[in-house]
Amino acid sequence: MAKKKRHSPPAAFRKYLRDHLREHYRAIGAKGGKAAAGKGIKKRYAAMTPAERSALAKKAALARWWKAPKKARKKRPSS
């Protein structure tokens, strides 16, 4: 059975799609960047003491930056 040829869409459609997707992803990125500053986090922070906020920030920083060291394993030579 013969393979069907794939036709690429016209250049005008590709440009429209590229521009449309660019705007779509830009909007999603802008929305995501503002999500952390929502009402829930403000209420949570308002109920915390400065020491609790500091501890939470320290825990978050450690979670973002600390990585467990990988154990170096040596393979035994096969006999």
C-alpha positions in Angstrom: 0.0 0.0 0.0 1.4 3.4 -0.9 2.1 6.0 1.7 0.0 9.1 1.7 1.8 12.4 1.2 1.6 14.9 4.0 0.8 18.4 2.8 2.0 21.3 4.9 -0.5 24.1 5.6 -0.2 27.3 3.6 2.3 29.9 4.8 -0.5 32.4 5.7 -2.1 29.8 7.9 1.2 28.9 9.6 1.8 32.6 10.3 -1.7 33.0 11.7 -1.3 29.9 13.9 2.1 31.0 15.2 0.9 34.5 16.1 -2.2 33.2 17.7 -0.3 30.6 19.8 2.2 33.3 20.8 -0.5 35.5 22.2 -2.2 32.5 23.9 1.0 31.4 25.6 1.8 35.0 26.6 -1.6 35.3 28.3 -1.1 32.0 30.1 2.3 33.1 31.3 1.0 36.4 32.6 -1.8 34.7 34.4 0.5 32.2 36.0 2.9 34.8 37.2 0.1 36.6 39.1 -1.4 33.4 40.6 1.0 33.4 43.6 -0.2 36.9 44.7 -3.8 35.8 45.0 -6.1 36.2 48.0 -5.3 32.8 49.6 -1.6 33.6 50.1 -2.3 37.1 51.4 -4.7 35.6 54.0 -2.2 33.0 55.0 0.6 35.5 55.4 -1.6 37.9 57.4 -2.3 35.1 59.9 1.4 34.3 60.4 4.0 35.9 62.7 7.2 37.3 61.1 9.1 34.3 62.5 6.7 31.9 60.9 6.9 33.7 57.5 10.7 33.6 57.8 10.7 29.9 58.5 8.3 29.3 55.6 10.5 31.3 53.2 13.6 29.4 54.4 11.9 26.1 53.9 10.8 27.1 50.4 14.3 28.3 49.5 15.8 25.0 50.6 13.3 23.1 48.6 14.1 25.1 45.5 17.9 25.0 45.7 19.0 22.0 47.8 19.7 18.8 46.0 20.8 15.5 47.6 24.2 14.4 46.5 24.3 11.4 44.3 26.1 8.4 45.6 29.0 7.3 43.5 28.7 3.7 42.7 31.5 1.6 41.3 30.6 -1.3 39.2 32.4 -4.5 40.0 34.4 -6.0 37.1 32.7 -9.0 35.7 34.6 -12.2 36.0 
